[in-house]
Amino acid sequence: MSSAQQSFSHGQTQGQTQAKAEEWVQSTKESASAAAQQAKASAGHAADRAHSAANTSGETAERNKEEAAGFLQQTGEQVKNMAHGAVETVKHTLGMDKK
């Protein structure tokens, strides 16, 4: 696989990873919302339970969002490093790496 193909492939992977992470965060938020609505509909202490569920779900969604962001940042750094390595390899192959 050529360096350009590898860079493209890694960029594509990063984009897919970001899309999955956003999908995961959205799913978590939707689950949190559904849990809060279900809690409100329950009999007895519905307000207290809804408030508690919303806080817990919100915290979980935020934690998942932060984990996804960290994962995406790490993946981005890996792609950047691989692309830089590919550029250096091409320079070396073409004899352009000499100062």
C-alpha positions in Angstrom: 0.0 0.0 0.0 1.4 3.4 -0.9 2.0 6.1 1.6 -0.8 8.2 0.1 -3.1 5.2 0.4 -2.1 4.6 4.0 -2.6 8.3 4.9 -6.0 8.2 3.2 -6.9 5.0 4.9 -5.9 6.3 8.3 -7.8 9.5 7.7 -10.8 7.5 6.7 -10.5 5.4 9.8 -10.3 8.5 12.0 -13.4 9.9 10.4 -15.3 6.6 10.9 -14.1 6.5 14.5 -15.3 10.0 15.1 -18.7 9.3 13.6 -19.0 6.1 15.8 -18.0 8.1 18.9 -20.6 10.8 18.1 -23.2 8.1 17.5 -22.3 6.5 20.9 -22.6 9.9 22.7 -26.0 10.5 21.0 -27.2 7.1 21.9 -26.1 7.6 25.6 -28.0 10.9 25.7 -31.1 9.3 24.2 -30.9 6.5 26.7 -30.5 9.1 29.5 -33.6 11.0 28.2 -35.6 7.8 28.0 -34.6 6.8 31.5 -35.6 10.2 32.9 -39.0 10.1 31.1 -39.7 6.6 32.4 -38.8 7.7 35.9 -41.2 10.6 35.7 -44.0 8.3 34.7 -43.4 5.9 37.7 -45.8 6.1 40.7 -44.6 7.5 44.0 -41.6 9.8 44.4 -41.5 10.3 40.6 -39.9 13.7 40.8 -37.1 12.6 43.1 -36.4 9.5 41.0 -36.4 11.5 37.7 -34.1 14.1 39.1 -31.7 11.4 40.3 -31.9 9.5 37.0 -31.3 12.6 35.0 -28.2 13.5 37.1 -26.8 10.0 36.9 -27.5 9.7 33.1 -26.1 13.2 32.4 -22.9 12.3 34.3 -22.6 9.1 32.4 -23.2 10.8 29.1 -20.6 13.4 30.0 -18.1 10.8 31.0 -18.7 8.8 27.8 -18.3 12.0 25.8 -14.9 12.8 27.5 -13.7 9.2 26.9 -14.7 9.4 23.2 -12.9 12.8 22.9 -9.8 11.3 24.5 -9.9 8.3 22.2 -10.4 10.5 19.1 -7.5 12.8 20.2 -5.2 9.7 20.6 -6.3 8.3 17.2 -5.7 11.7 15.6 -2.2 11.8 17.1 -1.5 8.3 15.8 -2.7 9.2 12.3 -0.6 12.5 12.4 2.5 10.6 13.4 2.0 7.9 10.7 1.5 10.6 8.1 4.6 12.3 9.2 6.5 9.0 9.0 5.2 8.5 5.5 6.4 11.9 4.4 9.8 11.3 5.9 10.0 7.9 4.1 9.1 9.5 0.8 11.7 12.3 1.4 14.3 9.6 2.2 13.4 7.6 -0.9 13.7 10.6 -3.1 16.9 11.7 -1.5 15.3 14.9 -0.2 16.0 14.3 3.5 19.6 15.5 3.4 20.3 18.9 4.9 
